[in-house]
Amino acid sequence: MRIAIEQGLPGAEAAAAHGDAVVVIDVIRASTTYATALAGGAARIVPCASRAHLEEVRHRYPDALRSGERECRRIDGYDLGSSPTEMAAADLHGRTLLSSTTNGSRMVVAAASAPVVLMSGFCNARAVARFLRGRGGDVALVCSGRLGEPVIEDWLGASWLAHLLDSGDSDFELTQDEIRERCRASPSHDALVAVGLERDFECCLAFDAFDVVPLLDGDGFVAAD
């Protein structure tokens, strides 16, 4: 298994063109939010590249909930933000969500032509690693970044997943507590704190909270069998 770590939209597009399995990593917060929603019973999460794209998709899913954020805040008029704590508190059983986020949903749309597209954060990395080892083949781990710039939490999320895929034999040496402390230095953490969403950060750094693998099936993520 060849494991490559890519960055941003160019990395997502290149990985899809290469034919790799693509794992989109947006630790704070889309990866964690999607995993939380699917673990809570959501049937499908449809990532959208923009608010306009979401409104186009809405015609196919008139009963879907709209979920989205800009600058960490819920988009006005939407049913939900992109908050794992909000997803955990909502009744999502059997529901479809249409999702527009600043970073992660755009990466998924860019990578959608890949043979397999997954989402991973610290909360479900072990489950994703198990799925990928069972499938075999080459893997591209795409760090979403924030506002077009790399962020430490996505690089660490990719490195942690690569470590798990290597059965712990890689030279990755950080402990989970050390990872948490490094992620606290991220501008993504500061942005959450600024709008009172510190609890979301704790959810995003909850290792192995879920045994769920978000798998892109057509236009939306479902929980892989």
Buried (B, 14 or more C-beta within 10 A) or exposed (E): EEBBBBBBBEBBBBBBEEBBBBBBBBBBBBBBBBBBBBBBEBBBBBBBBEBEBBEEBBEEBEEBBBBBBBEBBBBEEBBBBBBBBBBBEBEBEEBBBBBBBBBBBBBBBBBBEBEBBBBBBBBBBBBBBBBBBEBEEBBBBBBBBBEEEEBBBBBBBBBBBBBBBBEEEBEBEBEEEEBBEBBBEBBBBEBBBEEEBEBBBEBBBBBEBBEBBBBBEEBBBBBBE
